[in-house]
Amino acid sequence: MLISDNGIGIPENSDVFNSNSLGLELIHSLVDQLDGEVKISSKNGTIFQIIFPHT
């Protein structure tokens, strides 16, 4: 699953995997529950790639 925008992106010095943001906490919680993986890119906006295992 890809979720993206064309905004200013996430600052380079941000630790999105240890954030106090409710939105990011929800994303990580859901992905953990489904044994998935999150990859984040912040070039030309922000891209969240969420990978779920095949069953």
SELO-172951 format. One record per residue (C-alpha): x, y, z; residue number from 0; residue in one letter. Coordinates in steps of 0.1 Angstrom, whole numbers, plus 5000, padded with zeros to 4 digits. Example, Ala and Ser with C-alpha at 12.3 -4.5 7.8 and 13.67 -1.06 7.14 Angstrom:
<pt><x>5123</x><y>4955</y><z>5078</z><kolmi>0</kolmi><fimi>a</fimi></pt>
<pt><x>5137</x><y>4989</y><z>5071</z><kolmi>1</kolmi><fimi>s</fimi></pt>
//
This chain:
<pt><x>5000</x><y>5000</y><z>5000</z><kolmi>0</kolmi><fimi>m</fimi></pt>
<pt><x>5014</x><y>5034</y><z>4991</z><kolmi>1</kolmi><fimi>l</fimi></pt>
<pt><x>5002</x><y>5067</y><z>5007</z><kolmi>2</kolmi><fimi>i</fimi></pt>
<pt><x>5018</x><y>5099</y><z>4995</z><kolmi>3</kolmi><fimi>s</fimi></pt>
<pt><x>5014</x><y>5136</y><z>4993</z><kolmi>4</kolmi><fimi>d</fimi></pt>
<pt><x>5032</x><y>5164</y><z>4975</z><kolmi>5</kolmi><fimi>n</fimi></pt>
<pt><x>5038</x><y>5186</y><z>5005</z><kolmi>6</kolmi><fimi>g</fimi></pt>
<pt><x>5071</x><y>5198</y><z>5020</z><kolmi>7</kolmi><fimi>i</fimi></pt>
<pt><x>5079</x><y>5164</y><z>5034</z><kolmi>8</kolmi><fimi>g</fimi></pt>
<pt><x>5092</x><y>5153</y><z>5068</z><kolmi>9</kolmi><fimi>i</fimi></pt>
<pt><x>5123</x><y>5171</y><z>5081</z><kolmi>10</kolmi><fimi>p</fimi></pt>
<pt><x>5155</x><y>5150</y><z>5077</z><kolmi>11</kolmi><fimi>e</fimi></pt>
<pt><x>5162</x><y>5152</y><z>5115</z><kolmi>12</kolmi><fimi>n</fimi></pt>
<pt><x>5128</x><y>5137</y><z>5124</z><kolmi>13</kolmi><fimi>s</fimi></pt>
<pt><x>5127</x><y>5102</y><z>5138</z><kolmi>14</kolmi><fimi>d</fimi></pt>
<pt><x>5094</x><y>5090</y><z>5125</z><kolmi>15</kolmi><fimi>v</fimi></pt>
<pt><x>5098</x><y>5056</y><z>5141</z><kolmi>16</kolmi><fimi>f</fimi></pt>
<pt><x>5100</x><y>5071</y><z>5176</z><kolmi>17</kolmi><fimi>n</fimi></pt>
<pt><x>5076</x><y>5099</y><z>5172</z><kolmi>18</kolmi><fimi>s</fimi></pt>
<pt><x>5049</x><y>5111</y><z>5196</z><kolmi>19</kolmi><fimi>n</fimi></pt>
<pt><x>5026</x><y>5119</y><z>5167</z><kolmi>20</kolmi><fimi>s</fimi></pt>
<pt><x>4992</x><y>5101</y><z>5171</z><kolmi>21</kolmi><fimi>l</fimi></pt>
<pt><x>4990</x><y>5095</y><z>5134</z><kolmi>22</kolmi><fimi>g</fimi></pt>
<pt><x>5024</x><y>5078</y><z>5132</z><kolmi>23</kolmi><fimi>l</fimi></pt>
<pt><x>5017</x><y>5058</y><z>5164</z><kolmi>24</kolmi><fimi>e</fimi></pt>
<pt><x>4984</x><y>5045</y><z>5148</z><kolmi>25</kolmi><fimi>l</fimi></pt>
<pt><x>5003</x><y>5036</y><z>5116</z><kolmi>26</kolmi><fimi>i</fimi></pt>
<pt><x>5030</x><y>5017</y><z>5135</z><kolmi>27</kolmi><fimi>h</fimi></pt>
<pt><x>5004</x><y>5000</y><z>5157</z><kolmi>28</kolmi><fimi>s</fimi></pt>
<pt><x>4984</x><y>4988</y><z>5128</z><kolmi>29</kolmi><fimi>l</fimi></pt>
<pt><x>5014</x><y>4976</y><z>5108</z><kolmi>30</kolmi><fimi>v</fimi></pt>
<pt><x>5028</x><y>4958</y><z>5139</z><kolmi>31</kolmi><fimi>d</fimi></pt>
<pt><x>4995</x><y>4940</y><z>5145</z><kolmi>32</kolmi><fimi>q</fimi></pt>
<pt><x>4995</x><y>4928</y><z>5109</z><kolmi>33</kolmi><fimi>l</fimi></pt>
<pt><x>5032</x><y>4918</y><z>5109</z><kolmi>34</kolmi><fimi>d</fimi></pt>
<pt><x>5039</x><y>4944</y><z>5082</z><kolmi>35</kolmi><fimi>g</fimi></pt>
<pt><x>5067</x><y>4968</y><z>5074</z><kolmi>36</kolmi><fimi>e</fimi></pt>
<pt><x>5067</x><y>5006</y><z>5069</z><kolmi>37</kolmi><fimi>v</fimi></pt>
<pt><x>5091</x><y>5024</y><z>5046</z><kolmi>38</kolmi><fimi>k</fimi></pt>
<pt><x>5091</x><y>5062</y><z>5045</z><kolmi>39</kolmi><fimi>i</fimi></pt>
<pt><x>5106</x><y>5085</y><z>5019</z><kolmi>40</kolmi><fimi>s</fimi></pt>
<pt><x>5105</x><y>5123</y><z>5021</z><kolmi>41</kolmi><fimi>s</fimi></pt>
<pt><x>5116</x><y>5134</y><z>4986</z><kolmi>42</kolmi><fimi>k</fimi></pt>
<pt><x>5091</x><y>5155</y><z>4967</z><kolmi>43</kolmi><fimi>n</fimi></pt>
<pt><x>5065</x><y>5151</y><z>4994</z><kolmi>44</kolmi><fimi>g</fimi></pt>
<pt><x>5061</x><y>5122</y><z>5018</z><kolmi>45</kolmi><fimi>t</fimi></pt>
<pt><x>5056</x><y>5086</y><z>5008</z><kolmi>46</kolmi><fimi>i</fimi></pt>
<pt><x>5046</x><y>5058</y><z>5032</z><kolmi>47</kolmi><fimi>f</fimi></pt>
<pt><x>5050</x><y>5023</y><z>5018</z><kolmi>48</kolmi><fimi>q</fimi></pt>
<pt><x>5032</x><y>4997</y><z>5039</z><kolmi>49</kolmi><fimi>i</fimi></pt>
<pt><x>5041</x><y>4961</y><z>5031</z><kolmi>50</kolmi><fimi>i</fimi></pt>
<pt><x>5019</x><y>4933</y><z>5044</z><kolmi>51</kolmi><fimi>f</fimi></pt>
<pt><x>5030</x><y>4897</y><z>5044</z><kolmi>52</kolmi><fimi>p</fimi></pt>
<pt><x>5013</x><y>4872</y><z>5021</z><kolmi>53</kolmi><fimi>h</fimi></pt>
<pt><x>4991</x><y>4847</y><z>5038</z><kolmi>54</kolmi><fimi>t</fimi></pt>
//
